[in-house]
Amino acid sequence: MRDEYDFTNSQRGAIVKSNKERITIRLDPDIIEWFRARVSGGGNDQTLINEALREHMERQSGADFKSTLRRVLREEFTAANL
């Protein structure tokens, strides 16, 4: 190793910005293995877990919308005596 290094012409490395938040989560080993076994095409298990959670959220939101729509239609049909 040198005693001194010259950094006058150096540049900072790229700073990668992400819209994702780093968290710590504990999952059962069989769940992790299930996702890891399905990784293909350059993906990773974290991406698959994220996609599964997003799909679940969207299904839940859709279910709420459907039940609200049914309730509103029932109320309107009852009010109109149909």
GIFENWO-V463063 format. One record per residue. N is the residue number from 1. RES is the residue in one letter. BURIAL is b if it has 24 or more other C-alpha atoms within 12 Angstrom, else e. Layout:
BEGIN
n->{N	N}
res->{RES	RES}
burial->{BURIAL	BURIAL}
END
This chain:
BEGIN
n->{1	2	3	4	5	6	7	8	9	10	11	12	13	14	15	16	17	18	19	20	21	22	23	24	25	26	27	28	29	30	31	32	33	34	35	36	37	38	39	40	41	42	43	44	45	46	47	48	49	50	51	52	53	54	55	56	57	58	59	60	61	62	63	64	65	66	67	68	69	70	71	72	73	74	75	76	77	78	79	80	81	82}
res->{M	R	D	E	Y	D	F	T	N	S	Q	R	G	A	I	V	K	S	N	K	E	R	I	T	I	R	L	D	P	D	I	I	E	W	F	R	A	R	V	S	G	G	G	N	D	Q	T	L	I	N	E	A	L	R	E	H	M	E	R	Q	S	G	A	D	F	K	S	T	L	R	R	V	L	R	E	E	F	T	A	A	N	L}
burial->{e	e	e	e	e	e	e	e	e	e	e	e	e	e	e	e	e	e	e	e	e	e	e	e	e	e	e	e	e	e	e	e	e	e	e	e	e	e	e	e	e	e	e	e	e	b	e	b	e	e	e	e	e	e	e	e	e	e	e	e	e	e	e	e	e	e	e	e	e	e	e	e	e	e	e	e	e	e	e	e	e	e}
END
